[in-house]
Amino acid sequence: MNAATVTEAMRQAMMTAFWLALPLLALGFLAGLVMSLVQIVTSIQDPGFAAVPRLAAFFAGLLLCLPWMLMKLTAYTTALFADLGRYAH
């Protein structure tokens, strides 16, 4: 296996991980931003006040995105195993 093949395999793995994590990270960021704004407006500085809605948004996003994430991961794994002969050299 040459360096170009290894680089391409690693690039595909990193891009798949990026696309799988992006929706959940974006939801966590947006929920944190909204909760920070609510804390600023209401002057509530309780850490639990921000953590619970962020976790709820994360889990709701996970439930909504899980079928898409599994489809993406299955497609990546199938493509990886289909090209296994290319990596064996």
Short mmCIF file of the C-alpha atoms (twelve columns), coordinates in Angstrom:
data_MODEL
# 
_entry.id   MODEL 
# 
loop_
_atom_site.group_PDB 
_atom_site.id 
_atom_site.type_symbol 
_atom_site.label_atom_id 
_atom_site.label_alt_id 
_atom_site.label_comp_id 
_atom_site.label_asym_id 
_atom_site.label_seq_id 
_atom_site.Cartn_x 
_atom_site.Cartn_y 
_atom_site.Cartn_z 
_atom_site.pdbx_PDB_model_num 
ATOM 1  C CA . MET A 1  0.000   0.000  0.000  1 
ATOM 2  C CA . ASN A 2  1.527   3.300  -1.039 1 
ATOM 3  C CA . ALA A 3  1.304   6.693  0.636  1 
ATOM 4  C CA . ALA A 4  -1.414  7.987  -1.688 1 
ATOM 5  C CA . THR A 5  -3.709  5.078  -0.821 1 
ATOM 6  C CA . VAL A 6  -3.160  5.552  2.901  1 
ATOM 7  C CA . THR A 7  -3.756  9.290  2.577  1 
ATOM 8  C CA . GLU A 8  -6.990  8.747  0.649  1 
ATOM 9  C CA . ALA A 9  -8.242  6.148  3.139  1 
ATOM 10 C CA . MET A 10 -7.495  8.459  6.069  1 
ATOM 11 C CA . ARG A 11 -9.124  11.407 4.292  1 
ATOM 12 C CA . GLN A 12 -12.286 9.390  3.702  1 
ATOM 13 C CA . ALA A 13 -12.345 8.258  7.341  1 
ATOM 14 C CA . MET A 14 -11.882 11.813 8.623  1 
ATOM 15 C CA . MET A 15 -14.527 13.238 6.289  1 
ATOM 16 C CA . THR A 16 -17.006 10.552 7.320  1 
ATOM 17 C CA . ALA A 17 -16.355 11.286 10.997 1 
ATOM 18 C CA . PHE A 18 -16.747 15.021 10.314 1 
ATOM 19 C CA . TRP A 19 -20.105 14.605 8.557  1 
ATOM 20 C CA . LEU A 20 -21.371 12.239 11.250 1 
ATOM 21 C CA . ALA A 21 -20.464 14.610 14.077 1 
ATOM 22 C CA . LEU A 22 -21.502 17.881 12.396 1 
ATOM 23 C CA . PRO A 23 -25.282 17.798 13.054 1 
ATOM 24 C CA . LEU A 24 -24.878 16.986 16.731 1 
ATOM 25 C CA . LEU A 25 -22.117 19.528 17.250 1 
ATOM 26 C CA . ALA A 26 -24.175 22.198 15.488 1 
ATOM 27 C CA . LEU A 27 -27.219 21.425 17.637 1 
ATOM 28 C CA . GLY A 28 -25.131 21.538 20.793 1 
ATOM 29 C CA . PHE A 29 -23.627 24.852 19.737 1 
ATOM 30 C CA . LEU A 30 -27.003 26.394 18.914 1 
ATOM 31 C CA . ALA A 31 -28.619 25.127 22.111 1 
ATOM 32 C CA . GLY A 32 -25.700 26.475 24.147 1 
ATOM 33 C CA . LEU A 33 -25.943 29.833 22.400 1 
ATOM 34 C CA . VAL A 34 -29.690 30.089 23.011 1 
ATOM 35 C CA . MET A 35 -29.324 29.068 26.646 1 
ATOM 36 C CA . SER A 36 -26.540 31.601 27.150 1 
ATOM 37 C CA . LEU A 37 -28.754 34.329 25.744 1 
ATOM 38 C CA . VAL A 38 -31.625 33.239 28.011 1 
ATOM 39 C CA . GLN A 39 -29.273 33.307 31.005 1 
ATOM 40 C CA . ILE A 40 -28.102 36.793 30.096 1 
ATOM 41 C CA . VAL A 41 -31.658 38.092 29.722 1 
ATOM 42 C CA . THR A 42 -32.996 36.459 32.893 1 
ATOM 43 C CA . SER A 43 -29.809 36.807 34.998 1 
ATOM 44 C CA . ILE A 44 -30.033 33.143 36.026 1 
ATOM 45 C CA . GLN A 45 -26.511 31.783 36.512 1 
ATOM 46 C CA . ASP A 46 -27.321 28.218 37.543 1 
ATOM 47 C CA . PRO A 47 -25.153 25.711 35.600 1 
ATOM 48 C CA . GLY A 48 -27.958 23.128 35.625 1 
ATOM 49 C CA . PHE A 49 -30.255 25.620 33.928 1 
ATOM 50 C CA . ALA A 50 -28.109 25.514 30.785 1 
ATOM 51 C CA . ALA A 51 -26.992 21.885 30.883 1 
ATOM 52 C CA . VAL A 52 -30.388 20.179 30.886 1 
ATOM 53 C CA . PRO A 53 -31.809 21.874 27.744 1 
ATOM 54 C CA . ARG A 54 -28.501 21.357 25.932 1 
ATOM 55 C CA . LEU A 55 -28.581 17.645 26.734 1 
ATOM 56 C CA . ALA A 56 -32.234 17.452 25.679 1 
ATOM 57 C CA . ALA A 57 -31.420 19.137 22.349 1 
ATOM 58 C CA . PHE A 58 -28.480 16.783 21.854 1 
ATOM 59 C CA . PHE A 59 -30.565 13.657 22.486 1 
ATOM 60 C CA . ALA A 60 -33.441 14.913 20.313 1 
ATOM 61 C CA . GLY A 61 -30.970 15.608 17.518 1 
ATOM 62 C CA . LEU A 62 -29.446 12.180 17.981 1 
ATOM 63 C CA . LEU A 63 -32.855 10.537 17.664 1 
ATOM 64 C CA . LEU A 64 -33.684 12.567 14.560 1 
ATOM 65 C CA . CYS A 65 -30.289 12.165 12.860 1 
ATOM 66 C CA . LEU A 66 -29.567 8.572  13.832 1 
ATOM 67 C CA . PRO A 67 -31.118 6.951  10.725 1 
ATOM 68 C CA . TRP A 68 -29.154 9.282  8.445  1 
ATOM 69 C CA . MET A 69 -25.967 8.731  10.440 1 
ATOM 70 C CA . LEU A 70 -26.354 4.946  10.285 1 
ATOM 71 C CA . MET A 71 -26.997 5.112  6.530  1 
ATOM 72 C CA . LYS A 72 -23.860 7.236  6.030  1 
ATOM 73 C CA . LEU A 73 -21.739 4.940  8.209  1 
ATOM 74 C CA . THR A 74 -23.072 1.825  6.471  1 
ATOM 75 C CA . ALA A 75 -22.265 3.311  3.055  1 
ATOM 76 C CA . TYR A 76 -18.716 4.138  4.190  1 
ATOM 77 C CA . THR A 77 -18.164 0.671  5.651  1 
ATOM 78 C CA . THR A 78 -19.549 -1.036 2.544  1 
ATOM 79 C CA . ALA A 79 -17.280 1.040  0.306  1 
ATOM 80 C CA . LEU A 80 -14.294 0.294  2.540  1 
ATOM 81 C CA . PHE A 81 -14.899 -3.463 2.454  1 
ATOM 82 C CA . ALA A 82 -15.587 -3.373 -1.303 1 
ATOM 83 C CA . ASP A 83 -12.120 -1.845 -1.867 1 
ATOM 84 C CA . LEU A 84 -10.374 -4.125 0.620  1 
ATOM 85 C CA . GLY A 85 -8.353  -5.776 -2.147 1 
ATOM 86 C CA . ARG A 86 -6.866  -2.385 -3.047 1 
ATOM 87 C CA . TYR A 87 -5.613  -1.931 0.514  1 
ATOM 88 C CA . ALA A 88 -4.133  -5.431 0.782  1 
ATOM 89 C CA . HIS A 89 -1.263  -4.822 -1.630 1 
# 
